[in-house]
Amino acid sequence: MDKGRNYKGIELFRVAAAFLVVAIHTSPLASYSAAADFIFTRVIARVAVPFFFMATGYFVLGGVSVRRSLKKLLIIYAAAAALYLPVNVYAGHLQSWGLLELVRQVFFEGTFYHLWYLPASILGLWLTDVLLRRLGAKRAGAAVIALYALGLLGDSYWGLIKNVHVLSSVYNGIFALMGYTRNGLFLAPIFFYLGARLRSGKKRAMGYELMGLIAGFAVMLTEALFARSRGWQRHDSMYVFLPFVMYFLFALLMRARGKVRLPLGNFSLLVYILHPAVIIAVRGAARVLGLWGLLVENSLGHYIAVCLGSAAAGAVILWLWERIKPRSASYAARAWVEVDLAALKSNAKRLQDFLPEGCELMAVLKCDAYGHGAVRSALELNRTGVRAFAVACLAEGVELRRAGVKGLILILGCTPADQWRVIRRYSLTQCAADAAYAHALSSSARGRIDVHLKIDTGMHRLGESWEHTDAIAECFSLPNLHVTGMFTHLAVSDSLEAGDVDFTEAQSRRFFSLAEELARRGIDTGALHTQASYGLLNYPDARCSYARAGVALYGVKSDGHDGVRDWPGLVPALSLRARIGLVRELPSGESVGYGREFTTARESRIAVLPIGYGDGVFRCAMHGGAEALVNGRRCPVVARICMDQLCLDVTDAGEVKPGDVATFIGRDGAEFISCEEFAAKCGTISNEVLSRLGKRLPRVYK
Ligand SMILES: *Cc1c(COP(=O)(O)O)cnc(C)c1O
């Protein structure tokens, strides 16, 4: 739910929607006018639950793992059902439930009258996810519309079929199993789907959306009043025009951006879950206080009392939870990696702006996005409009797809040909590393695999030699390959020395002359790409469809001394920090650590830190003169670096105590240690440092 904290409009509307649900169950206007009550609770308030479905669809189906959300919903459902168990027992419900009734309660009705929303969320989310993955967007769309249409006939349009014998007996069968059609099977999927589609949908003008909402609502109101006047409604949750209203409403709410500090999602969920208990409590209190007329009989008084009571109960629970909740790993962490997502996104934007027209950014996310966390980075980049990614291997590609990453995902390395099914299932694009590999892949596969052909133009690592034009041309007609692109890799694009520039230009010439020859033969070579970070910075005007940016995307150079022609405002996104475990005072002349390699030359204060070469602080960094920042001051790493610990000489760093933070990469006060500097002291380049940041370091996102 925190996913939505940047969407102020959606977060605020969650609260409004929760109070609309309370209205549905308390009929605030019933004391005044039956028609007004119908319009308020059976038409207007009907946007509330679909809104919750859409919000989940929007944030979950396109983003974090669906499985995790399903698990969370199951836990919430179990807790809510347990909360109302005493009421069910008291009312004698449980004793009377047979098996069919139990199935109906657990899978559809939610065991207590408002809780149907939870099984509906679980079933709807799961079903929509399966439909989207199995059928693709278009056919999944048709499926959810069909389900909704079937649901309508059992809801507001029941009157149309109840006298058609065949249909009504089918529906009576459905009702025996599920009670209503407003559930996870018929009602929910269309809204999850709409939420998911709005993520990738094209932007429209606000006036258009506003007109859509007003017109849609007017038509839906007419529809509802008409169905009611005809006595068609068996239930009144579903209208033909509800999905239209929801689409425009949600699109408008999405426009209001901004940080929301309060956990409004959890608050509205609590209001939702608690309000029936509050209804019971309000009745009890009204009786005791002698306020029955005001708090129960008067529908508006009742509504306000239930809203206030639910809000207060929700707020108290959240407040308590804040106090007792287990702190997430990053708070307790000994050492961690901090990733500034805003910096990452800004780098992506700047690179996109920097690239020439027609050339798209392909974000290279291999090795867990150079230590930044591939899934989180990819989802953020997706959100800023990055639509192409590269990974090193099949498992990395699958991980991204499973997390809901959209767009091209190119596997740069070789994948065993017998894994073709996995490549296809997750719509990955495989690098065909040479002609022989292309043939092997094509003959293993039973179905078309998207590939980009790799061409060797002088790097002599992967790729079919650029001179083998015929062999390359043949790859385009292999039966099970769909060649959607062709690329090469530059060996010295990071160097601006004359000989290296000549070599790079030769590589580029070879690649494009091959592409032209293939085009002359009538072959569509698809997307062409040659540059990695240094290629795009030093040779920005190659005529490419993609630029594969790795290290530059993360805002660092491989080597601090690398000259580049341009550096379009890229900023580092990653910091490496650890919390000091102990500080000890040692007299002069004492040795510290394995091998007694370091001896204090003066009375010293030595801080012991829970980070070591197992976390990516290279063992050789001690001799390289590695430092860390404490209190904004540089402190040398002393003694041999161990797997999980190392020592800093903090004698000159002022007051230092256990728990203070030491920064190995990043900023502390006015001081800054760049990744390039840290890498130099480890005797390597930034790329190696980043890709070897330990797995056990939690990634903390800012
Ligand atoms: C790793 C890699 C990249 C990205 O390299 P950077 O120098 O980090 O930008 C691009 N292309 C291929 C083929 C790679 O293996």
The ligand as a MOL file (V3000), in Angstrom:
LIG
                    3D

  0  0  0     0  0            999 V3000
M  V30 BEGIN CTAB
M  V30 COUNTS 15 15 0 0 0
M  V30 BEGIN ATOM
M  V30 1 C 27.3950 -4.6920 -19.3200 0
M  V30 2 C 27.0590 -4.3720 -20.6790 0
M  V30 3 C 26.6230 -3.0910 -21.0260 0
M  V30 4 C 26.5920 -1.9420 -20.0640 0
M  V30 5 O 27.8990 -1.4850 -19.8520 0
M  V30 6 P 28.2290 -0.1400 -19.0890 0
M  V30 7 O 29.6130 0.1520 -19.4610 0
M  V30 8 O 28.0820 -0.4140 -17.6390 0
M  V30 9 O 27.2770 0.8780 -19.5620 0
M  V30 10 C 26.2270 -2.8850 -22.3300 0
M  V30 11 N 26.2800 -3.8740 -23.2470 0
M  V30 12 C 26.7130 -5.1090 -22.9480 0
M  V30 13 C 26.7390 -6.1350 -24.0130 0
M  V30 14 C 27.1410 -5.3980 -21.6620 0
M  V30 15 O 27.5750 -6.6140 -21.3710 0
M  V30 END ATOM
M  V30 BEGIN BOND
M  V30 1 1 1 2
M  V30 2 1 2 3
M  V30 3 2 2 14
M  V30 4 1 3 4
M  V30 5 2 3 10
M  V30 6 1 4 5
M  V30 7 1 5 6
M  V30 8 2 6 7
M  V30 9 1 6 8
M  V30 10 1 6 9
M  V30 11 1 10 11
M  V30 12 2 11 12
M  V30 13 1 12 13
M  V30 14 1 12 14
M  V30 15 1 14 15
M  V30 END BOND
M  V30 END CTAB
M  END
